Amino acid sequence: MKKLVATEPRVAALVEYDDRSVAANEVKIRVMFGAPKHGTEVVDFRAASPFIDEDFNAEWQMFMPRPEGAARGIEFGKFQLGNMVVGTIIEKGDSVTEYALGDCVCAYGPLSETVIVNAVNNYKLRKMPEGASWKNAVCYDPAQFAMSGVREGNVRVGDFVVVIGLGAIGQIAIQLAKKAGASIVIGVDPIERRCEIARRHGADYCMSPIGTDVGMEIKKITDKLGADVIIETSGYPDALQSALRGLAYGGTISYVAFAKPFSAGFNLGREAHFNNAKIVFARACSEPNPDYPRWNRKRIEETCWEMLMNGYLDCDDLIEPVVTFATSAESYMKYVDQHPDLSIKMGVTF
């Protein structure tokens, strides 16, 4: 059996593993389809994550050094790559009653020929409806963060909305903002293929930031008013600077990206100072949710799964390229790490 592992920073390889039997509360899934996470997983893959030598301390709500002698947060050679899988249950433990052998399911899991998950009181293990799209299913994770970005930006009917960065999260945010009643939705991304897909799924305008004064173009499109809500998914400092420039007075930037340190030159004076800008940081898995107790992570996931399975969201265009598991190591390095401009969200078939 083989699994996809980061053997060292920016190096992926298929390595053999010994499969095991399931525990009483577990099921084993024979994986048919999967996808990696284009975002925080790539930061980990590049050894640029703060989690390597630090841990986020829930008591202090801040990053703190790991105790001396503790294992590093990411151990290359053991770090499995991948985020979502779809497959068939081929083995189940004695305590499992909600799932049967042969069920087609979606779960969080690495890119591996088999994945073993808890199947007792685990709402994250989802049964696939008959005829449902596996490409929609593997967008279960980015859909949650897109939904949080839209909700925490407080997108309302008639709003002017901008989405910066048209990866999977940004593409789904385009769909959600338009369906939420935004009157104008603007996408920003330097890759024309991503803009084509965004236009197909609700973007009224789409522009490249290269050689463009994005803030000025937003103001022109909105008759000088600016955007009510800007959802920033790219993590680039110039993107946030453009957002502050294109924001309407009193508008909100919903910051979804897990940004890297900003270089010198980022300026919170200028438009930020004069436009009464609000920046909120949107993260689906932070608990309690800003709308707690009405909303929590489970409700976000339930809602996203329903929208993906009933076709309210359409993610088929977002899964490209689709590669074989046999070529997944070189494909991961090419499409996810080295040339992310060639992919939105890479799909894998087994």
N, C-alpha and C positions, 0 to 999 in steps of 0.2 A: 504494500500500500504506500502511496505517496502523498505528501502534503507540501504546500508552498511556504517557504521559510526565508526570512531575511538572515542570511549567514553572516553578513557584516553590513555596515552602512552602505546603502544604495546598491546592494547586491542581493538578488533573489535567486533561489534555487529550489528545485523539487528534491526533497529528501525522503528516504524510506522511513516508515514507522511500523511498529507492531500494533495491530488492532487489539482491542480488549473486549470482553463481554460487558454488557450493560449492568448497572446496579438496579435495584428494585424500582427506583423512581425514574429511570432513564429510558430513552429510546435511541436507537442507532439509525441514522439517516444515510442512505446511499445517495450521494449528491449527484444531481443531474445538471444544475445550473448554479452559477454564483457570480459575485461581483465584489471587488475591493472597495474601500472607502477612499474617495479622492478628497483629501483634506487633512484631518488630523493624523490619519494613518501614514500619510506621506511625510508629514513632519517627523513622526517617529522613525520611519524608514531612513530618513536622512540624518538621523541622530541629532535633530535640532529641537527636540521636545524638552520642556522643563521637567517632565516626569522622569527623565533618566536619572538625575541625581537629586531631585526633590520630590516631594509628595504634597498634594493639596490637603492640608489639615482641616477637617470639617469643624473641629472645635474652635480653631482660630480663624477660619475662613481665609486662609492665606497659604501660599507655597512656603514650605519649610524644608531644610535639608533632611535627607534620610538619615536615620541613626547610623552611627559608625558600624561597619560590618554588615549592614543590611544589603540585601540583593538590590541591584540597580533596577530601576523601573522598566527598562527595556534591555533584555539580554539577547544579543545577536547570536544566532545559532539555535535559539529557542523561540524567537519571535515569529509567530505564524501570521501570515498575511491573508487578508480577506475580511469581509464584513457580513455579507448576507448569502445564504444558500437556499436552494429549493431542491427537494428530493423526495424519495420514498422511504417510509419506515420499513426497515428489514429485520429489526429485533426490538423487543420491548421487555421491560422488567415486570415482575409480578404485581407491583403496586400501581401500574399504569392502567387506568380505566377509560380515559377520555380519548385515547388514540388506539388505532388498530394497525396490524401489519398491512402494508399496502397503501396506507394513507399517504397522499401527497401533501407535503407541508413546507412551510417557509420558516426559517429560524435565523437568528444571529449565529454566525459561525465562520470559521476560516475556510480558505480554499484547500480542501482536503477530500480525498475520495470518500471517506466516511466522516460523519460528525455525530458525536454523542451529546445529547442535551437532556436536561431535566424535563420531565413530562408530567409532573404532578404540581398542580396549582401554578402553572407557568403560562401566563397569557401571551408571552412573547413567542411561543411556539404556535404558529398559525396554520390551520388547515386551508389548503387551497381549494376554492370553489371549482366546480367542473368548468373547464374551458377558460379559466383565468390566465392572464398573461404572466409568465415568469419574469418578464422585463419590468412589469409594474411591481411585482412582488419584491424584487431586489432593490427597488427604490423606496422601500418601507422606511429605511433610516433617513435618507435625505429629505423625504417628505415631512418628517416630524420637525426638522429644523427650519424648513421653508415655512411650514404652518406657524411655527413660533415666531418667526421673523415678521410674518404678516399680522398675526394677532397682536404682538407686542408693539408693533408700529401703529396699531389702532387704525388700520385701513378701513375707511368707511365709504359708503355709496357716494359717488361723485368726486372722490379724491383724485388728485394727480399723483401717480406713483411711479417711482424709478427703481429699477432693480439693477445693481451694479455687480457684474460677474455672473456669467450665464453657464456655469457648471450645472450639475444636477440640482443643487439647492436653488440656485437662481432661476433655472428653467421652471421648476415647480412653483416657485414664488410668483413668477409671471402668470401662470395659470390661475393660482389662487387669488391673486389681486384682482384680475379681470373678473373672475367669477364672483368676487365679493362686491362688485359694483363700481370699481374704479373707472372713472370716465376716460382717463388717459393713462396708459401704461407704457413706460419707456424702458427699453433694455439697453445696457451698456456693456460691450465686450469687444475686444479687438479681432475676434475670429468670426469671419462672415458666416461660416456654417452654423455657428451657434445662434447668430442673429436670425438666420433663415428659419431655424426651428422655433425661436421665440416669436417671430411674427406669425408663424403658423398656429401658435397656441395662445395668442391673445395680445402680443405686444403691438401697440399702434405705431410706435417708432422704435428704431434700434440704431445705435451709433457706435462707432469705434472711438475709444479714447485717444488713439494715436493721432497726434496732430490736430486734436479737437479741443476746444475750450468747452468741456462737457457742461460746466455750470452755466455758461452763457447760452448754450443750445437748449438746455432745459428751460431757462427763462424765456427764450424766444418761443418755444413750443407752447408754453403756458401763459403767453401774453404778459410776460414780465413778473408774473406772480411767483413762480417757482413751485417745487414739488411739496405736497403736503407730507408725504412719507417717502423716504429713500431707504431701501433695503440693501445693505452693503454686505456682499458675500465674498469679495475678492481678497481682502486683507492688505491691500496695497495702500501706502500712505497717500499717494497722489489721488487714489480713488476717494478716500475720505475727505481730502482737501476739496475735490470737485463736488462732493456731496454737500459740504458746508457752503460752497459757492452757489449751488443750484437749489438750495432749500428755501422754501417759502418762510416768511417771518413767522416764528413760533412753530415751525414744522418739526418733524421727528425723523431722526436717523435711527433705523433699527439695525444694529450692528451684529451680524450673525457670524462673521469670519472669526477664526482663531488666529489672530494676527501675529506676525513676527515683530521684533523690535523695530520701531520707526527710526529712520535715519534723520540726520539734521536737516532742517528745512521745513518740517511740518509746522504749521502755524495756526494756533488757536486764537489769534487776533483776527484782523480783517473781517470777512463775512461772518465767521462764527460769533464774534463779539457783537456785531450789529444785528444779526438775524434772530437773536434769542433762540438759538438752536438747542434742541434737546437730543441727546444721544442715549439710547437704551441698549443694553446688551442682551440679545435674545439667545436663549439656550434651552432646548426642549427638555433636557434631562436635569436641569437644576430644580431641586425641590426645597421648599415649597414653590410651586408655580406662582407667578405674580397674581393670578386670578384664583388662587387657593381660597377656600376649599372646593369651589365649583370645578376647577380644572386642576389636573395633576398629570404626571407622565402617562399613566395608564389611559386616561381619557384622550390625551393627544394621540397615543398609539392606536387606540380603538377607532378614533375618527379617521386617521390617515389610512388605516387598513381598509376600512369601509370604502373610502373614496377611491383607493387604488383598485379594489376588487370589483366595484360596481361601474367602473369606467368614468367616473367623474373627473379623475385625473388620467392623463394619457402620457405614459412615459416610454412608449416603444421607441420613439425617435431618439431618446436620450442614451440608449444602450448601444454604443458604438465605439470601437469595433467589437465584434464578438469573436473571441479566440478560443482555441482548444486548450484544455487543461495541460496537454503535453507541451504546449508552447507558452504556458502562462508565465514562466519565469522571465524569459526574454521579453515577452509582451508587457509584463508589469514594469520592467525597467524602462522600456521604450515609451509606452503610452501613459503610464501613471506618473513616472518620475522624470524622465529625460525630455519627453516631448508631450506634455499635457495638452498642447494645442491641437494634437491629433485625435483627441478623445474627449467625450463628455463624461461618460461612465463606462468603463470597460466591462463587457460581459464575458463569462467563461462557460463553455459547454464541456461536459465530461463524457 
